[in-house]
Amino acid sequence: MTHSTRKTIAILLKISGILWVIWGLVHAFAGVMTISGDTATATAGIADAVDPASLDMDYPDAVGAIINQHGFNLLWAGVVTIIGGIFIWRKSVAAIFITALVGGLLDLGYFIFIDLGGYNNFVPGTVMTIISATAIALSFYAYFQNK
């Protein structure tokens, strides 16, 4: 492998790592905001393209628990991808795959149920999906170039 190829791989991994840290910070923050808010506010934050007035109602406690569990999942996935992004920067192969698995699958569910359903705005929702897809593509490309 040439010096130029090694340098390109290192740059791609650094960019991927930065993207994952950004993605992780946004999702950890969203998790905290989801858990700390009331159910109507949290739901409106998740489905931000929906008129908030249509979501303002008394939800059963079980729905609040489900929304809080979603917030917890956002929080831990955000933290995992922040840590993964740091290790991707350091060229960890395991971090490339674990971070892609955690962040990628979380965003896949978002894309299928929220994005395709038309319940979100482009920013930040779809942008975060693009960021995770780009981070996965860059790190996988770098990994397979190194093989």
Secondary structure, DSSP 8 states (H G I E B T S, - for coil): --HHHHHHHHHHHHHHHHHHHHHHHHHHHHHHHHHHS-HHHHHHHHSTTS-HHHH-S---HHHHHHHHHHHHHHHHHHHHHHHHHHHHHTT-HHHHHHHHHHHHHHHHHHIIIIITTT-S-IIIIIHHHHHHHHHHHHHHHHHHHH-
